[in-house]
Amino acid sequence: MFKRILLSCTLLLSPTSFATEQAEFLQYVEGLKLEAQQAGISSQTVDEAFEGIKLFKRAIAADRNQPEQKKTLDTYLPQAVPQWKIDQARRLYKEHRELLTEVGKAYGVQPRFIVALWGIETNFGGYTGNYSVVGATASLAYEGRREAFFKEQLLAALKIIDDGHITADKMRGSWAGAMGQTQFMPTSFLAYAVDHDGDGRKDIWHTLPDVFASAANYLKQVGWEEDKTWARQVSLVNEINDDLKGLKVKKTLAEWQALGVRRWDGSDLPVRDIQASLVFPDDESGRIYLAYANYDALMRWNRSHYFVVAVGYLADKIKFDN
């Protein structure tokens, strides 16, 4: 593994070093093929999936150099959820209201959150990534730092192809292997994707009934509560001890009220028997939220407070228009 990491550091040094790396990658791929067949993947799928495979240097570079978080929510939200995206979300919600209502009832998820996830993940299907999922996951497994994880994703991708949900040449996604309009990793696809239109394929790339139902099924399976929202922005009248902050601490609204948590406008919290956590996506000078169970569910989708707040913020904007 360390040899592969050292070699990949020299990728840009010369054509010779690249040729050496490509040759070692193809040798590594032979081992992946054997593992795939041992896992029950058909020889035809293995041959088709790995045909013409190449090392994705850009995927490796992206995995190593993910940007550090330097923004605040106040600067991030206008970029992640600009007014044009809010307008588009509202329009698409109305356009697909019948299907969204059907899916929402089937899985117990408010439709506005399905649309918000769709919008934040892929700009409503406008950009889903153009990497070969097989090539990207094989490249990242070869790189070695997270070999076991990306091998698991590769084998899951091959099973999806083998089961007939999509062909290898059309299985496209992000540099990390996140796929389709829901940006599911291959293992998430196997766990949560749904064939809502009943055509025998779980198509999260092109079929909106499957896209919406798969997103809703994911949320349902990780604990979504249909009768509650995601969070509320709050203010503090007292300083809160550090040991009370974060998603691991759950208290009732009445308990948070007694500790000095108030609505954003300074008024009392609602009188409801709801458990919540107090989260600070930035610090105490930034936005503060009382996070409900659905906040935790969205964190299961993507473990980023900024992602969760963006989805919740967009979902609230859709709600206010309906």
C-alpha positions as a Python dict, from the first residue, in 0.01 Angstrom:
ca = {
    (1, 'M'): (0, 0, 0),
    (2, 'F'): (272, 249, 94),
    (3, 'K'): (452, 175, -231),
    (4, 'R'): (137, 265, -424),
    (5, 'I'): (103, 591, -232),
    (6, 'L'): (468, 678, -298),
    (7, 'L'): (437, 596, -666),
    (8, 'S'): (120, 800, -705),
    (9, 'C'): (300, 1102, -562),
    (10, 'T'): (520, 1095, -874),
    (11, 'L'): (234, 1083, -1123),
    (12, 'L'): (300, 1425, -1268),
    (13, 'L'): (679, 1401, -1277),
    (14, 'S'): (726, 1228, -1611),
    (15, 'P'): (553, 1015, -1876),
    (16, 'T'): (764, 720, -1760),
    (17, 'S'): (640, 740, -1401),
    (18, 'F'): (281, 762, -1523),
    (19, 'A'): (327, 455, -1745),
    (20, 'T'): (470, 266, -1447),
    (21, 'E'): (179, 368, -1229),
    (22, 'Q'): (-75, 273, -1494),
    (23, 'A'): (87, -68, -1533),
    (24, 'E'): (81, -129, -1157),
    (25, 'F'): (-281, -16, -1145),
    (26, 'L'): (-380, -263, -1416),
    (27, 'Q'): (-199, -537, -1226),
    (28, 'Y'): (-395, -439, -915),
    (29, 'V'): (-717, -451, -1116),
    (30, 'E'): (-649, -816, -1199),
    (31, 'G'): (-671, -887, -828),
    (32, 'L'): (-996, -691, -807),
    (33, 'K'): (-1143, -899, -1087),
    (34, 'L'): (-1060, -1218, -901),
    (35, 'E'): (-1215, -1085, -580),
    (36, 'A'): (-1529, -983, -771),
    (37, 'Q'): (-1572, -1329, -919),
    (38, 'Q'): (-1516, -1486, -578),
    (39, 'A'): (-1791, -1257, -446),
    (40, 'G'): (-2033, -1401, -700),
    (41, 'I'): (-2017, -1136, -973),
    (42, 'S'): (-2060, -1290, -1318),
    (43, 'S'): (-1764, -1311, -1553),
    (44, 'Q'): (-1958, -1114, -1815),
    (45, 'T'): (-2015, -826, -1574),
    (46, 'V'): (-1652, -829, -1464),
    (47, 'D'): (-1529, -821, -1823),
    (48, 'E'): (-1767, -542, -1925),
    (49, 'A'): (-1713, -331, -1613),
    (50, 'F'): (-1333, -335, -1629),
    (51, 'E'): (-1298, -304, -2005),
    (52, 'G'): (-1075, -6, -2086),
    (53, 'I'): (-1038, 90, -1720),
    (54, 'K'): (-781, 357, -1642),
    (55, 'L'): (-637, 518, -1333),
    (56, 'F'): (-824, 835, -1234),
    (57, 'K'): (-551, 1063, -1102),
    (58, 'R'): (-801, 1344, -1046),
    (59, 'A'): (-1012, 1128, -816),
    (60, 'I'): (-706, 1047, -606),
    (61, 'A'): (-606, 1415, -594),
    (62, 'A'): (-958, 1517, -495),
    (63, 'D'): (-967, 1258, -216),
    (64, 'R'): (-636, 1382, -75),
    (65, 'N'): (-707, 1751, -105),
    (66, 'Q'): (-1062, 1801, 12),
    (67, 'P'): (-1089, 2169, 110),
    (68, 'E'): (-1087, 2272, 472),
    (69, 'Q'): (-1401, 2443, 597),
    (70, 'K'): (-1330, 2817, 601),
    (71, 'K'): (-1680, 2954, 554),
    (72, 'T'): (-1954, 3036, 802),
    (73, 'L'): (-2320, 2950, 760),
    (74, 'D'): (-2394, 3314, 690),
    (75, 'T'): (-2161, 3308, 390),
    (76, 'Y'): (-2232, 2947, 290),
    (77, 'L'): (-2612, 2950, 277),
    (78, 'P'): (-2650, 3226, 13),
    (79, 'Q'): (-2414, 3026, -209),
    (80, 'A'): (-2566, 2684, -143),
    (81, 'V'): (-2927, 2805, -152),
    (82, 'P'): (-2947, 3114, -375),
    (83, 'Q'): (-3283, 3262, -466),
    (84, 'W'): (-3285, 3096, -809),
    (85, 'K'): (-3257, 2755, -643),
    (86, 'I'): (-3542, 2838, -407),
    (87, 'D'): (-3756, 2947, -704),
    (88, 'Q'): (-3668, 2629, -894),
    (89, 'A'): (-3741, 2410, -591),
    (90, 'R'): (-4084, 2567, -553),
    (91, 'R'): (-4160, 2524, -923),
    (92, 'L'): (-4049, 2159, -929),
    (93, 'Y'): (-4239, 2085, -609),
    (94, 'K'): (-4558, 2204, -776),
    (95, 'E'): (-4476, 2032, -1106),
    (96, 'H'): (-4426, 1693, -937),
    (97, 'R'): (-4669, 1741, -649),
    (98, 'E'): (-4879, 1432, -731),
    (99, 'L'): (-4580, 1197, -741),
    (100, 'L'): (-4416, 1360, -440),
    (101, 'T'): (-4737, 1331, -238),
    (102, 'E'): (-4765, 962, -331),
    (103, 'V'): (-4406, 893, -230),
    (104, 'G'): (-4431, 1102, 84),
    (105, 'K'): (-4733, 907, 206),
    (106, 'A'): (-4573, 574, 122),
    (107, 'Y'): (-4259, 645, 326),
    (108, 'G'): (-4371, 898, 585),
    (109, 'V'): (-4148, 1180, 463),
    (110, 'Q'): (-4266, 1532, 391),
    (111, 'P'): (-4224, 1595, 15),
    (112, 'R'): (-4050, 1928, 64),
    (113, 'F'): (-3752, 1750, 217),
    (114, 'I'): (-3729, 1513, -81),
    (115, 'V'): (-3714, 1812, -315),
    (116, 'A'): (-3464, 1993, -92),
    (117, 'L'): (-3229, 1693, -87),
    (118, 'W'): (-3264, 1664, -464),
    (119, 'G'): (-3174, 2030, -503),
    (120, 'I'): (-2877, 2038, -268),
    (121, 'E'): (-2726, 1709, -384),
    (122, 'T'): (-2741, 1747, -762),
    (123, 'N'): (-2919, 2073, -846),
    (124, 'F'): (-3237, 1874, -914),
    (125, 'G'): (-3051, 1620, -1126),
    (126, 'G'): (-2864, 1883, -1324),
    (127, 'Y'): (-2521, 1759, -1220),
    (128, 'T'): (-2466, 1403, -1105),
    (129, 'G'): (-2097, 1358, -1193),
    (130, 'N'): (-1932, 1209, -1498),
    (131, 'Y'): (-1676, 969, -1353),
    (132, 'S'): (-1699, 599, -1420),
    (133, 'V'): (-1802, 466, -1079),
    (134, 'V'): (-1608, 145, -1137),
    (135, 'G'): (-1300, 337, -1248),
    (136, 'A'): (-1316, 589, -964),
    (137, 'T'): (-1367, 337, -685),
    (138, 'A'): (-1100, 106, -828),
    (139, 'S'): (-856, 399, -848),
    (140, 'L'): (-924, 503, -490),
    (141, 'A'): (-893, 145, -366),
    (142, 'Y'): (-559, 118, -546),
    (143, 'E'): (-434, 444, -391),
    (144, 'G'): (-451, 262, -62),
    (145, 'R'): (-539, 505, 215),
    (146, 'R'): (-900, 381, 229),
    (147, 'E'): (-859, 60, 34),
    (148, 'A'): (-1112, -150, 228),
    (149, 'F'): (-1384, 115, 200),
    (150, 'F'): (-1345, 169, -173),
    (151, 'K'): (-1315, -204, -244),
    (152, 'E'): (-1649, -245, -70),
    (153, 'Q'): (-1796, 32, -286),
    (154, 'L'): (-1651, -123, -602),
    (155, 'L'): (-1794, -467, -526),
    (156, 'A'): (-2132, -307, -450),
    (157, 'A'): (-2118, -120, -783),
    (158, 'L'): (-2045, -444, -966),
    (159, 'K'): (-2341, -613, -796),
    (160, 'I'): (-2569, -328, -907),
    (161, 'I'): (-2452, -380, -1265),
    (162, 'D'): (-2482, -758, -1232),
    (163, 'D'): (-2840, -722, -1105),
    (164, 'G'): (-2932, -528, -1420),
    (165, 'H'): (-3012, -188, -1272),
    (166, 'I'): (-2769, -5, -1502),
    (167, 'T'): (-2491, -90, -1746),
    (168, 'A'): (-2128, -31, -1657),
    (169, 'D'): (-2077, 237, -1923),
    (170, 'K'): (-2374, 438, -1792),
    (171, 'M'): (-2288, 405, -1423),
    (172, 'R'): (-2152, 754, -1374),
    (173, 'G'): (-2103, 953, -1056),
    (174, 'S'): (-1873, 1173, -853),
    (175, 'W'): (-1499, 1126, -812),
    (176, 'A'): (-1572, 931, -492),
    (177, 'G'): (-1835, 705, -651),
    (178, 'A'): (-2153, 881, -534),
    (179, 'M'): (-2415, 808, -797),
    (180, 'G'): (-2727, 945, -957),
    (181, 'Q'): (-2967, 1219, -861),
    (182, 'T'): (-2956, 1106, -497),
    (183, 'Q'): (-2574, 1074, -491),
    (184, 'F'): (-2591, 736, -320),
    (185, 'M'): (-2268, 548, -267),
    (186, 'P'): (-2299, 196, -412),
    (187, 'T'): (-2351, 38, -68),
    (188, 'S'): (-2626, 292, 6),
    (189, 'F'): (-2788, 201, -324),
    (190, 'L'): (-2800, -164, -222),
    (191, 'A'): (-2946, -72, 116),
    (192, 'Y'): (-3197, 198, 22),
    (193, 'A'): (-3266, 231, -353),
    (194, 'V'): (-3625, 157, -458),
    (195, 'D'): (-3792, 50, -783),
    (196, 'H'): (-4097, 271, -735),
    (197, 'D'): (-4225, 255, -1092),
    (198, 'G'): (-4209, -126, -1096),
    (199, 'D'): (-4004, -167, -1413),
    (200, 'G'): (-3759, -407, -1249),
    (201, 'R'): (-3475, -156, -1220),
    (202, 'K'): (-3381, 82, -940),
    (203, 'D'): (-3289, 381, -1152),
    (204, 'I'): (-3161, 675, -945),
    (205, 'W'): (-3002, 826, -1254),
    (206, 'H'): (-3300, 900, -1480),
    (207, 'T'): (-3632, 786, -1327),
    (208, 'L'): (-3789, 1040, -1090),
    (209, 'P'): (-4026, 794, -916),
    (210, 'D'): (-3720, 587, -822),
    (211, 'V'): (-3516, 896, -732),
    (212, 'F'): (-3782, 1035, -498),
    (213, 'A'): (-3874, 701, -343),
    (214, 'S'): (-3511, 605, -287),
    (215, 'A'): (-3443, 933, -106),
    (216, 'A'): (-3757, 892, 104),
    (217, 'N'): (-3677, 529, 186),
    (218, 'Y'): (-3329, 626, 302),
    (219, 'L'): (-3472, 886, 540),
    (220, 'K'): (-3740, 648, 667),
    (221, 'Q'): (-3485, 374, 738),
    (222, 'V'): (-3258, 608, 938),
    (223, 'G'): (-3532, 732, 1168),
    (224, 'W'): (-3725, 1011, 996),
    (225, 'E'): (-4029, 1141, 1188),
    (226, 'E'): (-4308, 1263, 960),
    (227, 'D'): (-4483, 1473, 1224),
    (228, 'K'): (-4180, 1687, 1303),
    (229, 'T'): (-3960, 1935, 1124),
    (230, 'W'): (-3578, 1928, 1118),
    (231, 'A'): (-3470, 2208, 1357),
    (232, 'R'): (-3534, 2563, 1465),
    (233, 'Q'): (-3292, 2850, 1492),
    (234, 'V'): (-3271, 2975, 1849),
    (235, 'S'): (-3110, 3237, 2070),
    (236, 'L'): (-2963, 3213, 2420),
    (237, 'V'): (-3033, 3421, 2726),
    (238, 'N'): (-2776, 3229, 2934),
    (239, 'E'): (-2437, 3082, 2855),
    (240, 'I'): (-2459, 2708, 2784),
    (241, 'N'): (-2200, 2468, 2923),
    (242, 'D'): (-1995, 2287, 2661),
    (243, 'D'): (-2106, 1947, 2790),
    (244, 'L'): (-2464, 2031, 2685),
    (245, 'K'): (-2374, 2106, 2323),
    (246, 'G'): (-2390, 1864, 2033),
    (247, 'L'): (-2611, 1591, 1894),
    (248, 'K'): (-2531, 1340, 2168),
    (249, 'V'): (-2716, 1548, 2430),
    (250, 'K'): (-3097, 1519, 2412),
    (251, 'K'): (-3333, 1726, 2626),
    (252, 'T'): (-3698, 1825, 2610),
    (253, 'L'): (-3798, 2170, 2491),
    (254, 'A'): (-3906, 2248, 2847),
    (255, 'E'): (-3559, 2159, 2975),
    (256, 'W'): (-3392, 2376, 2711),
    (257, 'Q'): (-3630, 2659, 2801),
    (258, 'A'): (-3520, 2632, 3165),
    (259, 'L'): (-3155, 2646, 3054),
    (260, 'G'): (-3211, 2974, 2871),
    (261, 'V'): (-3281, 2868, 2514),
    (262, 'R'): (-3540, 3081, 2334),
    (263, 'R'): (-3688, 3115, 1989),
    (264, 'W'): (-3482, 3323, 1747),
    (265, 'D'): (-3700, 3629, 1824),
    (266, 'G'): (-3645, 3587, 2200),
    (267, 'S'): (-3989, 3446, 2283),
    (268, 'D'): (-4048, 3120, 2470),
    (269, 'L'): (-4001, 2784, 2305),
    (270, 'P'): (-4313, 2589, 2200),
    (271, 'V'): (-4480, 2372, 2462),
    (272, 'R'): (-4438, 2029, 2306),
    (273, 'D'): (-4292, 1701, 2432),
    (274, 'I'): (-4004, 1689, 2184),
    (275, 'Q'): (-3644, 1583, 2237),
    (276, 'A'): (-3382, 1809, 2083),
    (277, 'S'): (-3009, 1880, 2079),
    (278, 'L'): (-2838, 2217, 2080),
    (279, 'V'): (-2594, 2251, 1789),
    (280, 'F'): (-2350, 2523, 1693),
    (281, 'P'): (-2243, 2472, 1329),
    (282, 'D'): (-1992, 2757, 1366),
    (283, 'D'): (-1952, 2885, 1722),
    (284, 'E'): (-2159, 3080, 1973),
    (285, 'S'): (-2127, 3395, 1763),
    (286, 'G'): (-2290, 3212, 1470),
    (287, 'R'): (-2625, 3048, 1416),
    (288, 'I'): (-2754, 2812, 1686),
    (289, 'Y'): (-3015, 2543, 1631),
    (290, 'L'): (-3232, 2312, 1835),
    (291, 'A'): (-3197, 1997, 1629),
    (292, 'Y'): (-3475, 1737, 1624),
    (293, 'A'): (-3463, 1371, 1525),
    (294, 'N'): (-3485, 1460, 1156),
    (295, 'Y'): (-3164, 1660, 1188),
    (296, 'D'): (-2996, 1339, 1301),
    (297, 'A'): (-3147, 1155, 1004),
    (298, 'L'): (-3007, 1411, 761),
    (299, 'M'): (-2668, 1379, 929),
    (300, 'R'): (-2682, 1007, 847),
    (301, 'W'): (-2713, 1108, 481),
    (302, 'N'): (-2417, 1348, 498),
    (303, 'R'): (-2226, 1412, 819),
    (304, 'S'): (-2198, 1787, 766),
    (305, 'H'): (-2390, 2043, 969),
    (306, 'Y'): (-2367, 2279, 675),
    (307, 'F'): (-2527, 2021, 444),
    (308, 'V'): (-2808, 1956, 692),
    (309, 'V'): (-2880, 2324, 745),
    (310, 'A'): (-2882, 2386, 369),
    (311, 'V'): (-3135, 2106, 315),
    (312, 'G'): (-3352, 2223, 604),
    (313, 'Y'): (-3331, 2586, 496),
    (314, 'L'): (-3440, 2500, 140),
    (315, 'A'): (-3718, 2273, 268),
    (316, 'D'): (-3848, 2559, 484),
    (317, 'K'): (-3843, 2794, 185),
    (318, 'I'): (-4054, 2542, -11),
    (319, 'K'): (-4297, 2515, 281),
    (320, 'F'): (-4348, 2889, 301),
    (321, 'D'): (-4462, 2891, -63),
    (322, 'N'): (-4726, 2618, -23),
}
